[in-house]
Amino acid sequence: MSALLRAAIAERFETERIDATAEKVDATIVYEGAHYRATLAMRPHAAIAVALPSTDGFVLELQWADRHANAGGPRAPSFDDSFLIETNDLALATIWLDGTSRAALLASRYMSQTQAQRATALLLRDGQWRHEIAHDQVRAERRDAETSPERMGDMLLATLLIASRPVRWATRLQPIAKALAAEVAPRVEIGGKPMLRARRAAVDVSVSVARRLGPGDPGRLRTIVSAHRTGSGGETLSLIQDDLPRAAWPPPNPPGGLALTIDPRAGELLEIARPAACTVRPHDVDIAFDGALLDRDRLGSAIELAAHWAHEDYSAGPYR
């Protein structure tokens, strides 16, 4: 069965590597210019897993709310044709389930069945599959075996479309990066490599998206503008918006240090950026926004502000 699955995947997708054993198929798939490592098994229960670079503890679970498909007993008819969604980050789940992801999930629900008496194919609903993002993977699985390699290909395509959401996110950042004279990553990593890099004079500034302040933190989506301080006198500063939930507060600076003065240039940039929190430590600067920030002006001001605080001799005119 794995040999048939391997042939079906190789025919339908561009593969850089594909291997089959008696139990599973491992493949490196090239999809829309990006590489994805995928593992597929048809029995004893069908499962597809596509690796992601970094999700910083993000969990998203999706299953069809059919009355009989996913639970032991029937549910009310009002729940038919809807998804049950569980997540530990509603903001990130909303971003991840963009139009492309939702369309892929809806399309994957239906499978065709030929009819001997007519040429028209019959579309059947298949609510047995559940989908999950967890442990830096996108998974699709069902409780029993899958007998059709072609159906496995359908579910792999849906999984790839969900897994490629960070690539689409990075594509949306390209106009902002161009306006800010910044470099954009090929895909957005949550809690991983920076999605934007900008250089202001002698200062390198990075923009990242993260969820957790530490391994034990439940997480809250944040955009973080960071820079290493090169001309520091050891001054520190902590600013936190009044309405920012305690769970999203950054760790406090150690007491007893010199306080950094907010000069007129910094005040001007703070007014435009309106960050949720600013932390200036002796050796680095972090400017954080609650959620995912796509506002060019606010992001540009934060980059200028990080560079301003990172180097005492840094000066610049209005940001791009």
Salt bridges, closest charged atoms under 4 A:
GLU16 OE2 - HIS35 NE2 2.96
ASP19 OD2 - ARG17 NH1 2.56
ASP26 OD2 - LYS24 NZ 3.77
ASP56 OD1 - ARG212 NE 3.22
GLU61 OE1 - ARG130 NH2 3.97
ASP66 OD1 - ARG109 NH2 2.26
ASP80 OD2 - ARG67 NE 3.71
ASP81 OD1 - ARG109 NH1 3.17
ASP81 OD1 - ARG125 NH1 2.17
ASP89 OD2 - ARG211 NE 2.84
ASP98 OD2 - ARG165 NE 3.33
ASP98 OD2 - ARG168 NE 2.88
ASP126 OD2 - ARG142 NH1 3.53
ASP126 OD2 - ARG151 NH2 3.09
GLU141 OE2 - ARG130 NH1 2.99
GLU141 OE1 - ARG139 NH2 2.98
ASP144 OD1 - ARG142 NE 2.59
GLU146 OE1 - ARG142 NH1 3.17
ASP154 OD1 - ARG12 NH1 2.79
ASP154 OD2 - ARG151 NH1 3.85
ASP204 OD1 - ARG199 NH1 2.51
GLU235 OE1 - ARG229 NH2 3.45
ASP263 OD2 - HIS308 NE2 2.87
GLU268 OE1 - ARG265 NH1 3.53
ASP284 OD1 - ARG281 NE 2.70
ASP286 OD2 - ARG281 NH2 2.65
ASP290 OD1 - ARG220 NE 2.80
ASP297 OD1 - ARG296 NE 3.69
GLU304 OE2 - ARG200 NE 2.70
